[in-house]
């Protein structure tokens, strides 16, 4: 399976400097479905960490993390 992420979204993901995200980014060209699902779940969890304040406003990072996770979800269902 191949996961394609836009250059802009890749820049945001790399700026987060998370070792687990970087590990999966290195496998985008040839990732198996189980790993893709693990990556998706991790991205959703990480997106929740970036939500701001008590009203859970989106941050630029949370938007990109969710966007990529949604894309992976669509590819793996």
Backbone as XML, in Angstrom:
<?xml version="1.0"?>
<chain id="A" units="angstrom">
  <residue number="1" name="UNK">
    <atom name="N" x="0.847" y="-1.164" z="0.000"/>
    <atom name="CA" x="0.000" y="0.000" z="0.000"/>
    <atom name="C" x="0.899" y="1.236" z="0.000"/>
  </residue>
  <residue number="2" name="UNK">
    <atom name="N" x="0.457" y="2.259" z="-0.691"/>
    <atom name="CA" x="1.201" y="3.505" z="-0.746"/>
    <atom name="C" x="0.302" y="4.633" z="-0.236"/>
  </residue>
  <residue number="3" name="UNK">
    <atom name="N" x="0.859" y="5.462" z="0.626"/>
    <atom name="CA" x="0.127" y="6.599" z="1.163"/>
    <atom name="C" x="0.765" y="7.862" z="0.597"/>
  </residue>
  <residue number="4" name="UNK">
    <atom name="N" x="-0.078" y="8.722" z="0.006"/>
    <atom name="CA" x="0.422" y="9.956" z="-0.588"/>
    <atom name="C" x="-0.054" y="11.128" z="0.267"/>
  </residue>
  <residue number="5" name="UNK">
    <atom name="N" x="0.897" y="11.920" z="0.725"/>
    <atom name="CA" x="0.607" y="13.089" z="1.549"/>
    <atom name="C" x="1.187" y="14.306" z="0.841"/>
  </residue>
  <residue number="6" name="UNK">
    <atom name="N" x="0.429" y="15.386" z="0.795"/>
    <atom name="CA" x="0.895" y="16.591" z="0.108"/>
    <atom name="C" x="2.164" y="17.132" z="0.778"/>
  </residue>
  <residue number="7" name="UNK">
    <atom name="N" x="2.933" y="17.885" z="0.008"/>
    <atom name="CA" x="4.180" y="18.448" z="0.525"/>
    <atom name="C" x="3.913" y="19.380" z="1.705"/>
  </residue>
  <residue number="8" name="UNK">
    <atom name="N" x="2.830" y="20.153" z="1.633"/>
    <atom name="CA" x="2.498" y="21.076" z="2.721"/>
    <atom name="C" x="2.185" y="20.307" z="3.995"/>
  </residue>
  <residue number="9" name="UNK">
    <atom name="N" x="1.394" y="19.247" z="3.869"/>
    <atom name="CA" x="1.037" y="18.438" z="5.034"/>
    <atom name="C" x="2.265" y="17.716" z="5.597"/>
  </residue>
  <residue number="10" name="UNK">
    <atom name="N" x="3.149" y="17.260" z="4.713"/>
    <atom name="CA" x="4.386" y="16.616" z="5.171"/>
    <atom name="C" x="5.241" y="17.577" z="5.990"/>
  </residue>
  <residue number="11" name="UNK">
    <atom name="N" x="5.306" y="18.830" z="5.556"/>
    <atom name="CA" x="6.078" y="19.822" z="6.298"/>
    <atom name="C" x="5.532" y="19.992" z="7.711"/>
  </residue>
  <residue number="12" name="UNK">
    <atom name="N" x="4.207" y="20.050" z="7.832"/>
    <atom name="CA" x="3.584" y="20.199" z="9.156"/>
    <atom name="C" x="3.883" y="18.978" z="10.013"/>
  </residue>
  <residue number="13" name="UNK">
    <atom name="N" x="3.747" y="17.783" z="9.440"/>
    <atom name="CA" x="4.007" y="16.561" z="10.200"/>
    <atom name="C" x="5.460" y="16.486" z="10.658"/>
  </residue>
  <residue number="14" name="UNK">
    <atom name="N" x="6.381" y="16.875" z="9.802"/>
    <atom name="CA" x="7.795" y="16.843" z="10.172"/>
    <atom name="C" x="8.124" y="17.892" z="11.226"/>
  </residue>
  <residue number="15" name="UNK">
    <atom name="N" x="7.438" y="19.041" z="11.175"/>
    <atom name="CA" x="7.657" y="20.103" z="12.161"/>
    <atom name="C" x="7.259" y="19.673" z="13.569"/>
  </residue>
  <residue number="16" name="UNK">
    <atom name="N" x="6.340" y="18.715" z="13.667"/>
    <atom name="CA" x="5.910" y="18.217" z="14.972"/>
    <atom name="C" x="7.059" y="17.499" z="15.669"/>
  </residue>
  <residue number="17" name="UNK">
    <atom name="N" x="7.983" y="16.936" z="14.911"/>
    <atom name="CA" x="9.177" y="16.255" z="15.440"/>
    <atom name="C" x="8.814" y="15.143" z="16.419"/>
  </residue>
  <residue number="18" name="UNK">
    <atom name="N" x="7.928" y="14.288" z="15.984"/>
    <atom name="CA" x="7.528" y="13.138" z="16.786"/>
    <atom name="C" x="8.194" y="11.898" z="16.185"/>
  </residue>
  <residue number="19" name="UNK">
    <atom name="N" x="8.981" y="11.164" z="16.977"/>
    <atom name="CA" x="9.702" y="10.000" z="16.435"/>
    <atom name="C" x="8.777" y="8.945" z="15.812"/>
  </residue>
  <residue number="20" name="UNK">
    <atom name="N" x="7.628" y="8.725" z="16.398"/>
    <atom name="CA" x="6.715" y="7.706" z="15.867"/>
    <atom name="C" x="6.128" y="8.152" z="14.520"/>
  </residue>
  <residue number="21" name="UNK">
    <atom name="N" x="5.778" y="9.424" z="14.413"/>
    <atom name="CA" x="5.271" y="9.936" z="13.135"/>
    <atom name="C" x="6.367" y="9.823" z="12.080"/>
  </residue>
  <residue number="22" name="UNK">
    <atom name="N" x="7.590" y="10.211" z="12.429"/>
    <atom name="CA" x="8.705" y="10.123" z="11.478"/>
    <atom name="C" x="8.958" y="8.692" z="11.029"/>
  </residue>
  <residue number="23" name="UNK">
    <atom name="N" x="8.807" y="7.749" z="11.944"/>
    <atom name="CA" x="8.992" y="6.331" z="11.593"/>
    <atom name="C" x="8.007" y="5.923" z="10.498"/>
  </residue>
  <residue number="24" name="UNK">
    <atom name="N" x="6.758" y="6.316" z="10.674"/>
    <atom name="CA" x="5.745" y="5.962" z="9.671"/>
    <atom name="C" x="5.928" y="6.753" z="8.375"/>
  </residue>
  <residue number="25" name="UNK">
    <atom name="N" x="6.370" y="7.996" z="8.471"/>
    <atom name="CA" x="6.592" y="8.782" z="7.258"/>
    <atom name="C" x="7.645" y="8.139" z="6.369"/>
  </residue>
  <residue number="26" name="UNK">
    <atom name="N" x="8.607" y="7.469" z="6.979"/>
    <atom name="CA" x="9.644" y="6.793" z="6.202"/>
    <atom name="C" x="9.127" y="5.553" z="5.488"/>
  </residue>
  <residue number="27" name="UNK">
    <atom name="N" x="7.942" y="5.096" z="5.840"/>
    <atom name="CA" x="7.380" y="3.881" z="5.237"/>
    <atom name="C" x="6.240" y="4.175" z="4.269"/>
  </residue>
  <residue number="28" name="UNK">
    <atom name="N" x="5.968" y="5.426" z="3.947"/>
    <atom name="CA" x="4.792" y="5.778" z="3.154"/>
    <atom name="C" x="4.739" y="5.102" z="1.791"/>
  </residue>
  <residue number="29" name="UNK">
    <atom name="N" x="5.874" y="4.857" z="1.193"/>
    <atom name="CA" x="5.908" y="4.257" z="-0.144"/>
    <atom name="C" x="5.472" y="2.797" z="-0.137"/>
  </residue>
  <residue number="30" name="UNK">
    <atom name="N" x="5.711" y="2.123" z="0.968"/>
    <atom name="CA" x="5.404" y="0.695" z="1.034"/>
    <atom name="C" x="5.044" y="0.332" z="2.474"/>
  </residue>
  <residue number="31" name="UNK">
    <atom name="N" x="3.817" y="0.624" z="2.855"/>
    <atom name="CA" x="3.356" y="0.369" z="4.214"/>
    <atom name="C" x="2.266" y="-0.690" z="4.165"/>
  </residue>
  <residue number="32" name="UNK">
    <atom name="N" x="2.324" y="-1.621" z="5.107"/>
    <atom name="CA" x="1.264" y="-2.626" z="5.103"/>
    <atom name="C" x="0.025" y="-2.067" z="5.799"/>
  </residue>
  <residue number="33" name="UNK">
    <atom name="N" x="-1.081" y="-2.718" z="5.617"/>
    <atom name="CA" x="-2.352" y="-2.194" z="6.112"/>
    <atom name="C" x="-2.386" y="-2.067" z="7.635"/>
  </residue>
  <residue number="34" name="UNK">
    <atom name="N" x="-1.823" y="-3.032" z="8.334"/>
    <atom name="CA" x="-1.815" y="-2.968" z="9.799"/>
    <atom name="C" x="-1.024" y="-1.752" z="10.293"/>
  </residue>
  <residue number="35" name="UNK">
    <atom name="N" x="0.113" y="-1.501" z="9.681"/>
    <atom name="CA" x="0.909" y="-0.334" z="10.056"/>
    <atom name="C" x="0.171" y="0.968" z="9.718"/>
  </residue>
  <residue number="36" name="UNK">
    <atom name="N" x="-0.500" y="0.976" z="8.581"/>
    <atom name="CA" x="-1.263" y="2.159" z="8.186"/>
    <atom name="C" x="-2.359" y="2.452" z="9.204"/>
  </residue>
  <residue number="37" name="UNK">
    <atom name="N" x="-3.019" y="1.411" z="9.683"/>
    <atom name="CA" x="-4.072" y="1.584" z="10.686"/>
    <atom name="C" x="-3.486" y="2.084" z="12.003"/>
  </residue>
  <residue number="38" name="UNK">
    <atom name="N" x="-2.343" y="1.534" z="12.397"/>
    <atom name="CA" x="-1.667" y="2.012" z="13.612"/>
    <atom name="C" x="-1.292" y="3.488" z="13.470"/>
  </residue>
  <residue number="39" name="UNK">
    <atom name="N" x="-0.776" y="3.864" z="12.308"/>
    <atom name="CA" x="-0.405" y="5.242" z="12.038"/>
    <atom name="C" x="-1.634" y="6.147" z="12.133"/>
  </residue>
  <residue number="40" name="UNK">
    <atom name="N" x="-2.722" y="5.723" z="11.521"/>
    <atom name="CA" x="-3.969" y="6.485" z="11.538"/>
    <atom name="C" x="-4.431" y="6.723" z="12.977"/>
  </residue>
  <residue number="41" name="UNK">
    <atom name="N" x="-4.450" y="5.666" z="13.782"/>
    <atom name="CA" x="-4.894" y="5.787" z="15.171"/>
    <atom name="C" x="-3.988" y="6.723" z="15.952"/>
  </residue>
  <residue number="42" name="UNK">
    <atom name="N" x="-2.696" y="6.630" z="15.708"/>
    <atom name="CA" x="-1.753" y="7.507" z="16.398"/>
    <atom name="C" x="-1.985" y="8.969" z="15.995"/>
  </residue>
  <residue number="43" name="UNK">
    <atom name="N" x="-2.238" y="9.199" z="14.717"/>
    <atom name="CA" x="-2.489" y="10.565" z="14.253"/>
    <atom name="C" x="-3.739" y="11.151" z="14.900"/>
  </residue>
  <residue number="44" name="UNK">
    <atom name="N" x="-4.786" y="10.348" z="15.026"/>
    <atom name="CA" x="-6.002" y="10.835" z="15.694"/>
    <atom name="C" x="-5.704" y="11.192" z="17.155"/>
  </residue>
  <residue number="45" name="UNK">
    <atom name="N" x="-4.957" y="10.335" z="17.841"/>
    <atom name="CA" x="-4.597" y="10.614" z="19.241"/>
    <atom name="C" x="-3.762" y="11.889" z="19.340"/>
  </residue>
  <residue number="46" name="UNK">
    <atom name="N" x="-2.813" y="12.025" z="18.449"/>
    <atom name="CA" x="-1.941" y="13.207" z="18.460"/>
    <atom name="C" x="-2.738" y="14.473" z="18.140"/>
  </residue>
  <residue number="47" name="UNK">
    <atom name="N" x="-3.704" y="14.372" z="17.239"/>
    <atom name="CA" x="-4.545" y="15.525" z="16.899"/>
    <atom name="C" x="-5.296" y="16.012" z="18.131"/>
  </residue>
  <residue number="48" name="UNK">
    <atom name="N" x="-5.778" y="15.084" z="18.933"/>
    <atom name="CA" x="-6.497" y="15.458" z="20.146"/>
    <atom name="C" x="-5.608" y="16.223" z="21.116"/>
  </residue>
  <residue number="49" name="UNK">
    <atom name="N" x="-4.329" y="15.898" z="21.149"/>
    <atom name="CA" x="-3.388" y="16.605" z="22.025"/>
    <atom name="C" x="-3.219" y="18.070" z="21.615"/>
  </residue>
  <residue number="50" name="UNK">
    <atom name="N" x="-3.436" y="18.378" z="20.346"/>
    <atom name="CA" x="-3.241" y="19.734" z="19.841"/>
    <atom name="C" x="-4.485" y="20.606" z="19.928"/>
  </residue>
  <residue number="51" name="UNK">
    <atom name="N" x="-5.630" y="20.030" z="20.290"/>
    <atom name="CA" x="-6.837" y="20.838" z="20.411"/>
    <atom name="C" x="-6.664" y="21.835" z="21.547"/>
  </residue>
  <residue number="52" name="UNK">
    <atom name="N" x="-7.067" y="23.079" z="21.312"/>
    <atom name="CA" x="-6.772" y="24.169" z="22.248"/>
    <atom name="C" x="-7.934" y="24.443" z="23.202"/>
  </residue>
  <residue number="53" name="UNK">
    <atom name="N" x="-7.600" y="24.605" z="24.466"/>
    <atom name="CA" x="-8.537" y="25.107" z="25.461"/>
    <atom name="C" x="-9.707" y="24.200" z="25.771"/>
  </residue>
  <residue number="54" name="UNK">
    <atom name="N" x="-10.591" y="24.719" z="26.607"/>
    <atom name="CA" x="-11.751" y="23.946" z="27.042"/>
    <atom name="C" x="-12.771" y="23.749" z="25.937"/>
  </residue>
  <residue number="55" name="UNK">
    <atom name="N" x="-12.764" y="24.631" z="24.946"/>
    <atom name="CA" x="-13.711" y="24.485" z="23.846"/>
    <atom name="C" x="-13.131" y="23.701" z="22.672"/>
  </residue>
  <residue number="56" name="UNK">
    <atom name="N" x="-11.943" y="23.173" z="22.852"/>
    <atom name="CA" x="-11.291" y="22.280" z="21.877"/>
    <atom name="C" x="-11.193" y="22.890" z="20.474"/>
  </residue>
  <residue number="57" name="UNK">
    <atom name="N" x="-10.675" y="24.092" z="20.379"/>
    <atom name="CA" x="-10.492" y="24.725" z="19.072"/>
    <atom name="C" x="-9.346" y="24.042" z="18.329"/>
  </residue>
  <residue number="58" name="UNK">
    <atom name="N" x="-9.530" y="23.917" z="17.025"/>
    <atom name="CA" x="-8.494" y="23.312" z="16.191"/>
    <atom name="C" x="-7.248" y="24.180" z="16.133"/>
  </residue>
  <residue number="59" name="UNK">
    <atom name="N" x="-6.124" y="23.523" z="16.119"/>
    <atom name="CA" x="-4.829" y="24.153" z="15.865"/>
    <atom name="C" x="-4.395" y="23.705" z="14.468"/>
  </residue>
  <residue number="60" name="UNK">
    <atom name="N" x="-3.495" y="24.432" z="13.834"/>
    <atom name="CA" x="-3.052" y="24.001" z="12.492"/>
    <atom name="C" x="-2.560" y="22.552" z="12.478"/>
  </residue>
  <residue number="61" name="UNK">
    <atom name="N" x="-1.856" y="22.152" z="13.536"/>
    <atom name="CA" x="-1.358" y="20.778" z="13.604"/>
    <atom name="C" x="-2.491" y="19.768" z="13.699"/>
  </residue>
  <residue number="62" name="UNK">
    <atom name="N" x="-3.486" y="20.068" z="14.518"/>
    <atom name="CA" x="-4.593" y="19.113" z="14.687"/>
    <atom name="C" x="-5.373" y="18.935" z="13.390"/>
  </residue>
  <residue number="63" name="UNK">
    <atom name="N" x="-5.498" y="20.008" z="12.626"/>
    <atom name="CA" x="-6.214" y="19.928" z="11.342"/>
    <atom name="C" x="-5.479" y="18.994" z="10.383"/>
  </residue>
  <residue number="64" name="UNK">
    <atom name="N" x="-4.169" y="19.160" z="10.270"/>
    <atom name="CA" x="-3.379" y="18.321" z="9.359"/>
    <atom name="C" x="-3.346" y="16.878" z="9.854"/>
  </residue>
  <residue number="65" name="UNK">
    <atom name="N" x="-3.162" y="16.679" z="11.149"/>
    <atom name="CA" x="-3.126" y="15.321" z="11.701"/>
    <atom name="C" x="-4.439" y="14.594" z="11.409"/>
  </residue>
  <residue number="66" name="UNK">
    <atom name="N" x="-5.553" y="15.276" z="11.612"/>
    <atom name="CA" x="-6.859" y="14.654" z="11.330"/>
    <atom name="C" x="-7.064" y="14.419" z="9.843"/>
  </residue>
  <residue number="67" name="UNK">
    <atom name="N" x="-6.642" y="15.373" z="9.031"/>
    <atom name="CA" x="-6.794" y="15.250" z="7.581"/>
    <atom name="C" x="-6.063" y="14.012" z="7.061"/>
  </residue>
  <residue number="68" name="UNK">
    <atom name="N" x="-4.827" y="13.833" z="7.498"/>
    <atom name="CA" x="-4.033" y="12.678" z="7.059"/>
    <atom name="C" x="-4.634" y="11.387" z="7.618"/>
  </residue>
  <residue number="69" name="UNK">
    <atom name="N" x="-5.067" y="11.406" z="8.864"/>
    <atom name="CA" x="-5.691" y="10.220" z="9.464"/>
    <atom name="C" x="-6.966" y="9.845" z="8.711"/>
  </residue>
  <residue number="70" name="UNK">
    <atom name="N" x="-7.764" y="10.840" z="8.346"/>
    <atom name="CA" x="-8.992" y="10.578" z="7.564"/>
    <atom name="C" x="-8.661" y="9.955" z="6.218"/>
  </residue>
  <residue number="71" name="UNK">
    <atom name="N" x="-7.612" y="10.449" z="5.581"/>
    <atom name="CA" x="-7.193" y="9.910" z="4.297"/>
    <atom name="C" x="-6.786" y="8.442" z="4.442"/>
  </residue>
  <residue number="72" name="UNK">
    <atom name="N" x="-6.004" y="8.132" z="5.482"/>
    <atom name="CA" x="-5.587" y="6.746" z="5.708"/>
    <atom name="C" x="-6.797" y="5.872" z="6.007"/>
  </residue>
  <residue number="73" name="UNK">
    <atom name="N" x="-7.731" y="6.402" z="6.770"/>
    <atom name="CA" x="-8.958" y="5.651" z="7.065"/>
    <atom name="C" x="-9.676" y="5.279" z="5.769"/>
  </residue>
  <residue number="74" name="UNK">
    <atom name="N" x="-9.805" y="6.247" z="4.860"/>
    <atom name="CA" x="-10.468" y="5.990" z="3.585"/>
    <atom name="C" x="-9.721" y="4.947" z="2.751"/>
  </residue>
  <residue number="75" name="UNK">
    <atom name="N" x="-8.403" y="4.963" z="2.816"/>
    <atom name="CA" x="-7.599" y="3.998" z="2.042"/>
    <atom name="C" x="-7.672" y="2.588" z="2.621"/>
  </residue>
  <residue number="76" name="UNK">
    <atom name="N" x="-7.914" y="2.463" z="3.915"/>
    <atom name="CA" x="-7.850" y="1.137" z="4.549"/>
    <atom name="C" x="-9.215" y="0.501" z="4.807"/>
  </residue>
  <residue number="77" name="UNK">
    <atom name="N" x="-10.289" y="1.219" z="4.538"/>
    <atom name="CA" x="-11.598" y="0.608" z="4.822"/>
    <atom name="C" x="-12.091" y="-0.242" z="3.697"/>
  </residue>
</chain>
